């Protein structure tokens, strides 16, 4: 099976069709949930926190962050950053609770140090290996 990051940069690969397909895939939803829970366990945040979701896509991980019960340290506030306007469009359609920013994590994070209590990046880091973008 070929990997999408081997073919196009994420801002081109995740057009409206691919963004919806990704978000509605039960396999992807399951993987995102497992990985988000693991990331949160590594962050070990004892109480509701402000989290940066780097490569937030359509907000699958953010939805989990917003819905965590107090017994699990939540619910968390989150801000999502993604390079794909189509993925962010799906997040807006889904009415996610986080604030969303269009940006390229490979070009740096546009927030001051210390802004967040933690950060996570689920299913996005592999895209940084592809240094090309639609602007190149």
C-alpha angles and dihedrals in degrees: 000000000000120000118236093226088064092063112039140001112267096251088059100035095052100063119156093280096048092043091056092043091052094048096048096046109114089206092055092045090053094048092046091051094050094046094046092051089050092049090050091050089053091048089051094199106179097199141021108306143176109257131187113219105204109204091010094173111180093350100259093142092039091056088058091047091053094048102047112123122238089252087066095046096265174149093079130197113228144187119206128209122192138160095216116085089192092057091048088048090057089049089054091048088052089051094229117191098232127090113251131215129186109224147123112255088198088067094052137275114283096218133094118256112267095027093117135049089215145344135217136185118196119188094345109089093078089065090064088069087068101071093185121098134181088263093063 
